[in-house]
Every structure is written in C-alpha cells, then in structure tokens.
Amino acid sequence: MTQHAWDSAKNILCIRLDYLGDVLMTTPAIRALRQSVPGRRITLLTSPSGAAVARFIPEIDDVLVYTPPWLKSSPVLAPEYQLQTVETLKALDFDAAVLFTAYSQNPLPTAMICHLAHIPLRLAHCHENPYQLLTDWVLDPEPTQGVRHEVQRQLDLVRTIGATTHDQHLSFAVRDEDRRWLRRQLESRASSRPWIMLHPGATAASRRYPAALWAEVLAQLHETLEANLMVTGDANEIELAEAIIAASGVPSTSVRLLAGALDLGQLGAAVELADVVVSNNTGPAHLAAAVGTPVVDLYALTNPQHTPWQVASEVLFHDVPCRFCYKSICPQGHGDCLAKVAPGQVVAAVQRLLARQPATWRMPPLNPPPHERLITAPIAGR
C-alpha cells in the first residue's frame, strides 16, 4: 500500500493482546500514530488486563476487549465468539489496523480477523510471508539479528508508515482523585522521610525474587534509611506481602500493607508518590517508568527486552548460563538469576537512586544467538 493510504487513515485499530506492562510499552508507538495524522482516532483491541490500563492512557479513545484462543491463558470459547468479534470490528469501519506483537508471537491469526472484518490496511512484523493477510509486512529481524527493547520494536514498526514522535515516554495519567485517596491513607506517616514502595509479586514464578530475600530487603531499608515503607500487590498476593512483613521484623507502624487494597488508579498514584519503587520485572516497574519514579528492577533473565524505559533505574540480576530462557517457570529449578542477588545490593541501589546517582548497567550477551547486542533503554537526563 502507498504512504498516501496510511496518511488518509483516520480511524485506527491498534491491537495488543497482552498484559498491563506490554500495553504500557506500546504507548509511545500509539502516540506516534495519533500525532502523525491530525484528527486520528485510536481504538485499542486488547486483553482484559490490557483494557484495565487503557483507560489511563490519554492517547487511546476507545477500548475493545478480546480473548484470543491462541493464548495459553485463554478459556475455551465457542467459535461463535470469534465470529462475533469479526462482526464487531466490521461494524466499526476501521481504516487500518496495526498489530503489535512480541517477536515470539505470530500476528497472522489476528491479521485474519482484521481481513475478515474488511479493514483495508493491516501492518505487522511477521517472520513468514503473510501474502494477503497483511497489506504492510515488516519482515521480523528478531531474534536472529538481535533483540530490541520492546518499546523500540513497536516504534520501529509504525515508523515504516511514517508515524513518529519526539515524546517516547510511556503513558499513564494519574488521576487527582486517586492521589487524594492515597494521601488520606498515608497521612499519618512522616512526610520528611522518603517513601519506598516494594512490589514482591509477579505473574510468572521465574520472575519473583524470593520472599525470604524480600524480607531482608525490607528489614535493611527500615534499619538503614528509616524510610516510609509500603508493600503492594494484588488480591492474590496479600498472604505473600503479610508473610514478608512478618519475617522482616519491621514494626507494623513502620510499613504500610497495601496489597489487595489498591485498584489500578490508586496503584498508579502510589507509584507516583514513591521516591523509589523496588519491583520484580512486572507491571509496577513499567508504571514507574510511565510516571517518572526511579525504579530498582529485580530483573529475572527470562528475556532481555523489557527493562525500564526512559526512567532512572537500577536493573539487578545475577548472570547465568541459562539466561533468556523465555520460561515462566525456571527450567533449571534454581532461579539463580534472582536468588543470587543479595539484599544488600538492592538496598545500595535504592540509596543510589535516592541520591540520584544511578549506576550504569549492561545486560549480559544473548545466548543464543552468539553475537552480543546491548538492549538499550534510554534514561532521560542522564
């Protein structure tokens, strides 16, 4: 298709069938699409998790929730559900669809849905020739030619149709009502001390720093910094957070348990309020990047392309020969890429970020492929 066809496309469907952090890392590319043609309207087709965060992203006008049958976490749905999705998209009369995927994902099932919905322009990365399913095919160079940061991958995709932006920050708009609610919850704490937020949960077991080490981190932060401490998590992580606090020996008056108590907007406000966020590599790490809060990212070496983007950060890991396994459960059973990160390293990283002196860091080489490529995540102002 010609560039003129994309320049005339005003009603755009963006598709990202992943989780909160993945949608956040797609927001710079969505912004590029919106800014490149005046009057564009952006609709996001995403998972239920992605839909929850979309309402905090100003660049998105509308959201459609879709559960694809080709994702392992999806429930079994009747074929009629897929046909109804096609009819819904057809009725909305989109001019174009941009399919955002990780390199390990195949865009063709979604491209087929868009094709059946009569969406005339369809753009995606793809490893194989899509023939009629994509009008604009970008041959996927990953991973054989190196792996880009996830944000850069999506920016590179939309650049092929002339969509660019000077503002490449992640997008998340914290609401004033959530700020006010949070401050009411925390008003009894000493305002002169820094706020440190700890988020010990993650959906994948391979990306969780051990609970016993979290307890040591909490204890050392209390002893060393006398900081205001809060521990967050979803409703399924309340017991984890309670166990960590109990094992740390930190008095309940010195740490606020917020696991299970925050909706997404309130979590965004808590991340924004914090002076430093300490998190596994999961949604709150990307929320921190979106609102500009420095983050200590306990980065399991499951994959290299999701480091904090354009925010002061410390990325902590222990290099292992089995790095970049792309597994939700450690295939070696030891979890050493996180288990061998000492609590003292975490506390030292927090101290550096509080002093605004973040250390430089470098991801270990990809294995495979054999060549080395740095996965970059630019830091504003560094």
C-alpha angles and dihedrals in degrees: 000000000000126000087242090064091056092044088057094049109107104160106062129183113205116195124202111156096187142087138295097279093046092053091049091051089053095055097090090057091046089051090052090053092049097046097044096068120034115238097020118157118211124206119183121213106198149138123283089261091050091048091057092061096038093077089064093054111089093198091067119080100184140005133216120192118219132172109203118208093222095070117091093226094055121109120234108274130184118256088246088070091062092046091051090052089055091051092048092053092045092054092053091060099218118195094208145357128216113200112206115197142159112248091254091060126086112226096195100091090054091042089055090054090051091047091051089048089059095242100162101206121049124176129185147134111257135174095209132046106275094193107189097359094077124039089190113038121185109194105234110239094188133136099358093059096037134283123273127206108272092244092052091048092058094042089052090051096055092041088069089069094043099264113140138152135195090211106072098166121124114258128234123140113209111212122230091230090059092048091052093047092051095048090053089055093050102035094110092063124096106269094200093065124079120259115233119190120202120196109185100173134089134167094238118063090216090063098054121104106222115272093231090057091047087056090053091048090052092049094048093047089052093048098040104037105019083218130167104259131200129180118206137187142133126278091275091056100055093102091047092052092046092050092050092051092047093049092048094062090221110148114252088238089065101049130049118216107215099159109130091007101089133072117208095271092051090046088054089052091050091051090049092049094050120095089211132008119210109198146152112249096281141103100308091054088060092041087056090053090049095053096035100249115148111248137202102209116201092208117199108206094236092119135354107221105075104070119138110289123224097338133105104268148159115214110202125194142134112239114239133180090239093057120148095026093151090219129141090210120042104256091206093051096227105087089207094158086075105015091064094054103105119226088235089062090055093049092047090052090052090051092051092050092048087054088046091238103123116184121239114247140186131205114236116253120283113260106218116039096055098220120085125239127172114232103220128208107177117225115218111236096007 
